Amino acid sequence: MTTLIDNRQEPGKRTEAAPGVKRSRAPNPTPSTPASLYKKREPIYPKLAHGFFRNLKWVALIVLLGIYYIVPWIRWDRGPGQPDQAVLIDFENARFYFFFIEIWPQEVYYITGLLILAALGLFLATALFGRVWCGYACPQTIWTDLFIHVERFFEGDRNARIKLDKAPWSLSKIYKKTAKHLIWIVIAAATGGAWILYFHDAPTLARDFFTGHAPATSYIFAAMLTFTTYSLAGFMREQVCTYMCPWPRIQAAMIDEEALNVTYRYDRGEPRGAHKKGATWEGRGDCIDCRQCVAVCPVGIDIRDGLQLECIGCALCIDACNEIMVKIDRPKGLIAYDTDDNVVRRMNGQKPRLRLIRSRTVIYAVLFAAVGLIMLSALIGRSTLDMNVLRDRQPNFVLMSDGSVQNGYTIKVLNKATFERSLVLSAEGLPSPSIRVAGQTGLILNVPADEAVDFRVTLVEDDLDLIDTRSEFVFRLSDPDVGDAASRNAVFVAGDSN
């Protein structure tokens, strides 16, 4: 099992580094005064990295933000009288629409299945590639990355931002800081505004929102998400990942020594030392202690200290290190996606290997496939007609003047189709049932498209000698036009069983 190193040290206490890795030369904090225990958090100024993984993060940022902002505006024709928004969480009508799929409240197990699939997919990805979700797809990472880009646009790269923060206030500093925060607020507001569009018709809500006619809940939730985005991505940043998110602690159970992680190859980098032009590389490693891997890190850690709790696996340190390796004419890959097992194998003179198929990855993949197949089969065999039956208990039964017995039921019919249905109601399993539907003369139940309708039904049985005091039977609904049918078990009470 790979062990995460927590760099949040207790005062005066050091943590052990990975084998062959030198610790930072920075002095340890000392508990000489109480103030040292409450030292102000130093801000992190990540430097802009250049390379494959930085470009990959740009692609992920653009694609994922594009999906988030654009999806509510996509239209999907579901027929007359139906919402035409492709993805819509309609609380008012208790529906969840996802393109061609419509989820009713009675089908909440589909949502459960999706959550299980998401969890298993995340487990599998972590077992294979470490914290790839945190580094590329987590909303906190995406919006923080965007906010840092805005900050860099107005205030400059790492050194310029450090210099600006230390400089006295001036018109230039006020302009840069104000402009940065205004753009942050615009992005945060767009984030909150896009979120509420998933719960109402997007064009209608967007118009009503700016004219003051939107529901009060829309303004409340838009303001809440605006505030959280602005504060979490603008100010708290890496603290969310380190202190608020449980995933860094859970992931330790998902990875092992053969999981691919962003890894400092200390077998190649140690012993490290400053680079001198013309100096020989005999007896020393490739790491020149330039600390560029630390400069680009959005959480401010040193990857050379090993896998750590704070690391989000963004791989920007790989790009920074590769850039330095090119400059000093050394091979790339001093920091790379690698396994702890491979580092040890190279140190022992063995050939490195990549084992993606391992017991835990197989288990996660099999579970993922099994849940996916179960959900797929359920969707394929999903009926557009359903019913629920509730029997009256007050009174439990009614003895009629002719000696027959009457029971009352409430039948809720769910028509999930996009067309109106005329359904035939019958009772099977009783000798001679007589059914009456309140408000109509026949046994044809007309149910509008995409509606749930309650029907008050009474059932009378006069052949009491042929049934028990409690007899089970089946209510059946059939659609002669389409061929669909639905049934529910019910109980007919003919007398007191006591």
C-alpha positions as CSV (number, residue, x, y, z in Angstrom):
1,M,0.0,0.0,0.0
2,T,1.3,3.4,-1.0
3,T,1.5,5.7,2.0
4,L,0.6,9.4,1.8
5,I,3.0,11.8,3.4
6,D,1.2,14.6,5.3
7,N,3.4,17.7,5.2
8,R,1.5,19.5,7.8
9,Q,4.1,18.9,10.5
10,E,3.7,19.5,14.2
11,P,6.0,22.2,15.5
12,G,9.5,21.0,15.9
13,K,8.8,17.6,14.4
14,R,10.0,16.3,11.0
15,T,8.5,13.7,8.7
16,E,10.6,11.0,7.1
17,A,11.3,11.5,3.4
18,A,11.3,8.8,0.7
19,P,14.5,6.8,0.5
20,G,17.3,8.8,-1.2
21,V,15.4,12.1,-1.1
22,K,16.9,15.1,0.7
23,R,14.6,17.2,2.8
24,S,14.1,20.9,2.1
25,R,16.8,23.1,3.6
26,A,14.2,25.4,5.1
27,P,14.4,25.3,8.9
28,N,11.7,23.6,10.9
29,P,9.3,25.7,12.9
30,T,10.1,25.9,16.6
31,P,7.6,26.2,19.5
32,S,9.7,29.0,21.1
33,T,6.7,31.3,21.2
34,P,2.9,30.7,21.1
35,A,2.8,32.8,17.9
36,S,4.6,30.1,16.0
37,L,1.6,27.8,16.5
38,Y,-0.6,30.3,14.7
39,K,1.6,31.4,11.9
40,K,-0.2,33.1,9.1
41,R,-0.7,30.9,6.0
42,E,1.7,32.0,3.2
43,P,0.0,32.6,-0.1
44,I,0.9,30.3,-3.0
45,Y,1.8,31.9,-6.3
46,P,1.9,29.0,-8.9
47,K,4.0,29.7,-11.9
48,L,2.6,29.1,-15.4
49,A,3.9,25.8,-16.7
50,H,4.3,24.9,-20.4
51,G,4.1,21.5,-21.9
52,F,1.9,18.5,-22.6
53,F,0.1,18.3,-19.2
54,R,-0.5,22.0,-19.1
55,N,-2.1,21.8,-22.5
56,L,-4.1,18.8,-21.4
57,K,-5.5,20.7,-18.5
58,W,-6.5,23.6,-20.9
59,V,-8.4,21.1,-23.0
60,A,-10.1,19.6,-19.9
61,L,-11.0,23.1,-18.6
62,I,-12.5,24.2,-21.9
63,V,-14.4,21.0,-22.6
64,L,-15.8,20.6,-19.1
65,L,-16.8,24.3,-18.7
66,G,-18.3,24.2,-22.1
67,I,-20.4,21.2,-21.2
68,Y,-21.5,22.8,-17.9
69,Y,-22.5,26.1,-19.5
70,I,-24.0,24.8,-22.8
71,V,-26.0,21.7,-21.8
72,P,-29.0,23.6,-20.4
73,W,-29.5,25.3,-23.7
74,I,-29.7,22.1,-25.8
75,R,-33.2,21.2,-27.0
76,W,-34.8,17.8,-27.3
77,D,-38.2,17.2,-28.8
78,R,-40.4,15.0,-26.6
79,G,-43.7,15.7,-28.2
80,P,-46.5,18.2,-27.6
81,G,-46.9,19.4,-24.1
82,Q,-43.5,18.0,-22.9
83,P,-40.5,20.1,-21.9
84,D,-38.0,20.4,-24.8
85,Q,-34.9,20.9,-22.6
86,A,-32.4,18.0,-23.1
87,V,-31.3,17.9,-19.5
88,L,-33.8,19.1,-16.9
89,I,-34.4,18.5,-13.2
90,D,-38.1,19.4,-12.9
91,F,-38.9,19.4,-9.2
92,E,-42.3,21.0,-9.9
93,N,-43.5,18.1,-11.9
94,A,-41.3,15.5,-10.2
95,R,-39.3,14.5,-13.3
96,F,-35.7,14.2,-14.3
97,Y,-35.1,14.4,-18.1
98,F,-31.9,13.4,-19.7
99,F,-32.2,13.5,-23.4
100,F,-34.3,10.4,-24.3
101,I,-34.6,9.2,-20.7
102,E,-37.3,10.3,-18.3
103,I,-36.9,9.4,-14.7
104,W,-40.0,9.4,-12.4
105,P,-39.9,9.6,-8.6
106,Q,-40.7,5.9,-8.5
107,E,-37.5,5.2,-10.5
108,V,-35.0,6.9,-8.2
109,Y,-33.0,3.7,-8.3
110,Y,-31.7,4.8,-11.6
111,I,-30.1,7.8,-9.9
112,T,-28.7,5.5,-7.3
113,G,-27.2,3.4,-10.0
114,L,-25.6,6.4,-11.7
115,L,-24.0,7.4,-8.4
116,I,-22.7,3.8,-7.9
117,L,-21.3,3.9,-11.4
118,A,-19.6,7.2,-10.8
119,A,-18.1,6.0,-7.5
120,L,-16.8,2.7,-9.1
121,G,-15.5,4.7,-12.1
122,L,-13.6,7.0,-9.7
123,F,-12.2,4.0,-7.8
124,L,-11.0,2.4,-11.0
125,A,-9.4,5.6,-12.3
126,T,-7.7,6.1,-9.0
127,A,-6.4,2.6,-8.8
128,L,-4.9,3.0,-12.3
129,F,-3.8,6.6,-12.5
130,G,-3.9,8.1,-8.9
131,R,-5.7,11.4,-8.4
132,V,-6.4,12.0,-12.1
133,W,-9.9,13.1,-11.2
134,C,-8.5,15.8,-8.8
135,G,-5.9,17.0,-11.3
136,Y,-8.1,17.4,-14.4
137,A,-11.9,17.1,-13.8
138,C,-12.8,18.1,-10.2
139,P,-14.9,21.3,-10.2
140,Q,-12.7,22.9,-7.6
141,T,-9.6,22.3,-9.7
142,I,-11.3,23.6,-12.9
143,W,-12.6,26.8,-11.4
144,T,-9.4,27.4,-9.4
145,D,-7.4,27.0,-12.6
146,L,-9.6,29.5,-14.4
147,F,-9.4,32.0,-11.5
148,I,-5.6,31.7,-11.4
149,H,-5.5,32.3,-15.2
150,V,-7.5,35.5,-14.7
151,E,-5.2,36.5,-11.9
152,R,-2.2,35.9,-14.1
153,F,-3.7,37.9,-16.9
154,F,-4.0,41.1,-14.8
155,E,-1.2,40.7,-12.3
156,G,1.4,38.8,-14.3
157,D,3.2,35.5,-13.6
158,R,4.5,34.3,-10.3
159,N,7.3,36.8,-9.7
160,A,5.2,39.7,-10.8
161,R,2.4,38.7,-8.5
162,I,4.7,38.3,-5.5
163,K,6.2,41.8,-6.3
164,L,2.7,43.3,-6.7
165,D,1.5,42.0,-3.3
166,K,4.6,43.3,-1.5
167,A,4.4,46.7,-3.2
168,P,2.5,49.7,-1.6
169,W,-0.9,50.5,-2.9
170,S,-1.0,52.6,-6.0
171,L,-3.5,53.3,-8.8
172,S,-2.0,50.5,-10.9
173,K,-2.3,48.0,-8.0
174,I,-5.8,49.1,-7.3
175,Y,-6.8,48.7,-11.0
176,K,-5.2,45.2,-11.3
177,K,-6.8,43.9,-8.0
178,T,-10.2,45.4,-8.8
179,A,-10.3,44.2,-12.3
180,K,-9.3,40.7,-11.2
181,H,-12.0,40.5,-8.6
182,L,-14.6,41.9,-10.9
183,I,-13.9,39.1,-13.5
184,W,-13.9,36.6,-10.7
185,I,-17.4,37.7,-9.6
186,V,-18.6,37.6,-13.2
187,I,-17.3,34.0,-13.6
188,A,-18.8,33.0,-10.2
189,A,-22.2,34.6,-11.2
190,A,-22.1,32.8,-14.5
191,T,-21.5,29.6,-12.6
192,G,-24.4,30.1,-10.3
193,G,-26.6,31.3,-13.2
194,A,-25.8,28.2,-15.2
195,W,-26.6,25.9,-12.3
196,I,-30.2,27.1,-11.8
197,L,-30.9,26.7,-15.6
198,Y,-30.8,22.9,-15.0
199,F,-33.9,23.2,-12.9
200,H,-36.1,25.3,-15.1
201,D,-36.6,25.9,-18.8
202,A,-33.3,27.8,-19.6
203,P,-34.5,30.5,-22.1
204,T,-37.6,31.3,-20.0
205,L,-35.7,31.4,-16.7
206,A,-32.9,33.5,-18.2
207,R,-35.4,36.1,-19.4
208,D,-37.4,36.1,-16.1
209,F,-34.2,36.2,-14.0
210,F,-33.0,39.5,-15.5
211,T,-36.5,41.0,-15.5
212,G,-37.1,40.1,-11.8
213,H,-39.9,37.6,-12.5
214,A,-38.0,34.4,-11.7
215,P,-38.8,32.3,-8.6
216,A,-37.2,33.5,-5.4
217,T,-35.4,30.2,-5.1
218,S,-33.5,30.9,-8.3
219,Y,-32.1,34.1,-6.9
220,I,-31.2,32.4,-3.6
221,F,-29.4,29.5,-5.2
222,A,-27.7,31.6,-7.8
223,A,-26.4,33.9,-5.0
224,M,-25.2,30.9,-2.9
225,L,-23.3,29.3,-5.8
226,T,-21.8,32.7,-6.8
227,F,-20.5,33.2,-3.3
228,T,-19.1,29.7,-2.9
229,T,-17.4,29.8,-6.3
230,Y,-15.9,33.2,-5.6
231,S,-14.6,32.2,-2.2
232,L,-13.5,28.6,-2.8
233,A,-11.8,29.2,-6.2
234,G,-10.6,32.7,-5.4
235,F,-9.4,32.5,-1.8
236,M,-9.5,29.0,-0.3
237,R,-8.2,27.1,-3.4
238,E,-5.8,24.4,-2.2
239,Q,-7.2,24.5,1.3
240,V,-10.5,23.0,0.0
241,C,-8.5,20.0,-1.3
242,T,-6.4,19.6,1.8
243,Y,-8.9,20.3,4.6
244,M,-12.4,20.1,3.3
245,C,-12.4,17.3,0.7
246,P,-12.4,13.8,2.1
247,W,-11.1,12.2,-1.1
248,P,-7.4,12.7,-0.4
249,R,-7.8,10.5,2.7
250,I,-10.1,8.0,1.0
251,Q,-7.8,7.6,-2.1
252,A,-5.1,5.9,0.0
253,A,-7.2,2.8,0.2
254,M,-7.6,2.8,-3.6
255,I,-4.0,2.8,-4.7
256,D,-1.0,0.5,-4.2
257,E,2.6,0.5,-5.1
258,E,1.8,-0.3,-8.7
259,A,-0.7,2.6,-9.3
260,L,0.5,5.3,-11.7
261,N,1.1,8.5,-9.8
262,V,3.0,11.7,-10.5
263,T,6.4,10.5,-9.2
264,Y,9.8,12.0,-8.6
265,R,12.2,9.3,-9.7
266,Y,14.7,9.6,-6.9
267,D,16.6,6.6,-8.2
268,R,17.6,8.9,-11.0
269,G,17.6,12.3,-9.4
270,E,19.6,11.7,-6.2
271,P,22.0,12.9,-5.0
272,R,20.9,16.3,-6.2
273,G,23.0,19.4,-6.5
274,A,23.3,22.7,-8.3
275,H,24.0,22.7,-12.0
276,K,27.4,24.0,-13.1
277,K,28.2,24.5,-16.8
278,G,30.8,22.0,-18.0
279,A,30.6,20.0,-14.7
280,T,30.5,16.2,-15.0
281,W,27.4,14.2,-14.0
282,E,29.6,11.5,-12.5
283,G,28.4,10.4,-9.1
284,R,25.4,12.7,-9.0
285,G,21.7,12.6,-9.9
286,D,19.8,14.7,-12.5
287,C,18.0,16.9,-10.0
288,I,19.7,20.3,-9.9
289,D,17.5,21.5,-7.0
290,C,16.0,24.4,-9.2
291,R,12.7,24.0,-7.3
292,Q,10.7,24.7,-10.5
293,C,8.5,21.8,-9.7
294,V,7.5,23.6,-6.5
295,A,7.1,27.0,-8.3
296,V,4.4,25.6,-10.6
297,C,2.6,23.5,-8.0
298,P,-0.9,24.9,-7.3
299,V,-0.8,23.5,-3.8
300,G,2.7,24.5,-3.0
301,I,4.3,21.1,-2.2
302,D,7.6,19.6,-3.2
303,I,6.9,16.4,-5.2
304,R,10.4,15.2,-4.3
305,D,9.2,14.5,-0.8
306,G,7.1,11.6,-2.2
307,L,3.4,11.1,-2.6
308,Q,1.6,13.6,-0.3
309,L,-1.9,14.3,1.0
310,E,-2.0,17.7,-0.7
311,C,-0.9,16.5,-4.1
312,I,-3.8,16.7,-6.6
313,G,-1.9,14.9,-9.4
314,C,-2.1,17.8,-11.9
315,A,1.3,16.8,-13.4
316,L,2.4,20.4,-13.9
317,C,5.6,19.6,-12.1
318,I,6.3,17.1,-14.9
319,D,6.1,19.9,-17.5
320,A,8.3,22.2,-15.4
321,C,10.9,19.5,-14.8
322,N,11.0,18.4,-18.4
323,E,11.6,22.0,-19.5
324,I,14.6,22.2,-17.2
325,M,16.0,18.8,-18.3
326,V,15.9,20.1,-21.9
327,K,17.9,23.2,-20.9
328,I,20.6,21.2,-19.2
329,D,20.7,18.5,-21.9
330,R,19.4,15.7,-19.7
331,P,16.7,13.1,-20.6
332,K,13.1,14.1,-19.8
333,G,11.1,12.2,-17.2
334,L,12.9,12.9,-14.0
335,I,9.3,13.6,-12.7
336,A,6.8,11.4,-14.5
337,Y,3.8,9.2,-14.2
338,D,5.4,6.1,-12.6
339,T,4.9,3.6,-9.9
340,D,6.7,3.2,-6.6
341,D,7.3,-0.4,-7.5
342,N,9.2,0.7,-10.7
343,V,11.4,3.1,-8.7
344,V,12.4,0.2,-6.4
345,R,12.9,-2.2,-9.3
346,R,15.3,0.2,-11.1
347,M,17.3,0.7,-7.9
348,N,17.6,-3.1,-7.6
349,G,18.7,-3.4,-11.3
350,Q,15.4,-4.9,-12.4
351,K,13.4,-3.9,-15.5
352,P,10.4,-1.7,-14.8
353,R,7.0,-2.9,-15.6
354,L,3.4,-1.6,-15.9
355,R,0.7,-3.8,-14.5
356,L,-2.7,-2.1,-15.2
357,I,-4.5,-5.5,-14.7
358,R,-4.3,-6.2,-11.0
359,S,-6.7,-7.7,-8.5
360,R,-8.2,-4.4,-7.4
361,T,-8.5,-2.9,-10.9
362,V,-10.2,-6.1,-12.1
363,I,-12.7,-6.0,-9.1
364,Y,-13.5,-2.4,-9.8
365,A,-13.9,-3.0,-13.5
366,V,-16.1,-6.1,-13.0
367,L,-18.3,-4.3,-10.5
368,F,-18.5,-1.2,-12.9
369,A,-19.5,-3.4,-15.8
370,A,-22.0,-5.4,-13.7
371,V,-23.8,-2.3,-12.5
372,G,-23.7,-0.8,-15.9
373,L,-25.3,-3.9,-17.5
374,I,-28.0,-4.1,-14.8
375,M,-28.9,-0.5,-15.5
376,L,-28.8,-1.0,-19.2
377,S,-31.0,-4.0,-19.1
378,A,-33.4,-2.2,-16.8
379,L,-33.6,0.8,-19.2
380,I,-34.1,-1.5,-22.2
381,G,-36.9,-3.4,-20.5
382,R,-38.4,-0.3,-18.9
383,S,-42.2,-0.2,-19.2
384,T,-44.0,3.0,-19.9
385,L,-47.0,1.9,-18.0
386,D,-47.1,1.3,-14.2
387,M,-49.6,1.2,-11.4
388,N,-49.8,1.3,-7.6
389,V,-52.7,-0.1,-5.5
390,L,-53.7,1.1,-2.0
391,R,-56.5,-0.7,-0.2
392,D,-58.9,1.1,2.1
393,R,-58.6,0.1,5.7
394,Q,-61.4,2.3,7.2
395,P,-63.7,0.5,6.8
396,N,-61.8,-2.7,6.2
397,F,-64.7,-4.1,4.2
398,V,-68.5,-3.4,3.7
399,L,-71.2,-6.0,4.0
400,M,-73.8,-5.3,1.4
401,S,-77.6,-5.8,1.8
402,D,-77.6,-8.7,-0.7
403,G,-74.9,-10.6,1.3
404,S,-72.0,-9.6,-1.0
405,V,-68.8,-7.9,0.3
406,Q,-67.3,-4.7,-1.0
407,N,-63.7,-3.5,-0.7
408,G,-62.4,-0.1,-1.7
409,Y,-59.1,0.7,-3.5
410,T,-57.2,3.7,-4.8
411,I,-55.3,2.9,-8.0
412,K,-52.6,5.3,-9.2
413,V,-51.9,4.8,-12.9
414,L,-48.6,6.1,-14.3
415,N,-48.6,6.7,-18.0
416,K,-44.9,7.4,-18.9
417,A,-45.6,7.5,-22.6
418,T,-45.9,10.7,-24.7
419,F,-49.4,9.8,-25.8
420,E,-52.8,9.4,-24.1
421,R,-53.8,5.9,-23.2
422,S,-57.2,4.1,-22.9
423,L,-56.6,1.3,-20.4
424,V,-58.7,-1.8,-19.5
425,L,-59.0,-2.6,-15.8
426,S,-59.6,-6.2,-14.6
427,A,-59.3,-8.3,-11.5
428,E,-57.9,-11.8,-11.7
429,G,-57.9,-14.5,-9.1
430,L,-61.4,-13.9,-7.6
431,P,-64.5,-16.1,-8.6
432,S,-66.9,-13.3,-9.8
433,P,-65.5,-9.8,-9.1
434,S,-67.6,-6.8,-9.9
435,I,-65.5,-3.6,-10.4
436,R,-66.8,-0.1,-10.3
437,V,-64.7,3.0,-11.0
438,A,-65.9,6.2,-9.3
439,G,-67.1,8.9,-11.7
440,Q,-67.6,6.6,-14.8
441,T,-69.7,3.7,-16.0
442,G,-67.1,1.5,-17.8
443,L,-63.8,0.0,-16.9
444,I,-61.8,2.0,-19.5
445,L,-59.3,4.3,-17.7
446,N,-58.2,7.3,-19.8
447,V,-54.8,8.6,-18.7
448,P,-53.2,11.6,-20.3
449,A,-49.7,11.5,-21.7
450,D,-46.9,11.6,-19.1
451,E,-49.3,11.8,-16.2
452,A,-50.1,10.0,-13.0
453,V,-53.8,9.7,-12.3
454,D,-55.6,8.4,-9.2
455,F,-58.8,6.3,-9.6
456,R,-61.2,5.4,-6.9
457,V,-62.2,1.7,-7.4
458,T,-64.7,-0.5,-5.5
459,L,-64.7,-4.3,-5.9
460,V,-67.7,-6.4,-4.9
461,E,-67.6,-10.2,-4.5
462,D,-70.8,-12.3,-3.9
463,D,-69.4,-15.9,-4.1
464,L,-68.2,-15.8,-0.6
465,D,-68.1,-19.6,-0.2
466,L,-65.3,-19.8,-2.8
467,I,-62.9,-17.4,-1.1
468,D,-61.2,-17.0,2.2
469,T,-61.6,-14.1,4.6
470,R,-58.4,-12.7,3.0
471,S,-57.9,-13.6,-0.6
472,E,-55.0,-12.5,-2.8
473,F,-55.8,-11.4,-6.4
474,V,-54.2,-9.3,-9.2
475,F,-55.3,-6.0,-10.6
476,R,-54.3,-5.8,-14.2
477,L,-54.2,-2.9,-16.6
478,S,-53.8,-3.5,-20.3
479,D,-53.5,-1.2,-23.3
480,P,-55.1,-3.0,-26.3
481,D,-53.7,-0.4,-28.8
482,V,-50.0,-0.8,-27.9
483,G,-50.0,-4.2,-26.0
484,D,-48.5,-2.9,-22.8
485,A,-49.7,-4.2,-19.5
486,A,-49.1,-3.6,-15.8
487,S,-50.3,-5.5,-12.7
488,R,-50.2,-5.3,-9.0
489,N,-51.0,-7.9,-6.3
490,A,-53.9,-6.9,-3.9
491,V,-55.9,-8.4,-1.1
492,F,-59.7,-8.8,-0.9
493,V,-61.1,-9.0,2.7
494,A,-64.4,-10.8,3.0
495,G,-64.7,-10.9,6.8
496,D,-63.1,-10.5,10.2
497,S,-60.2,-13.0,10.5
498,N,-60.2,-12.8,14.3
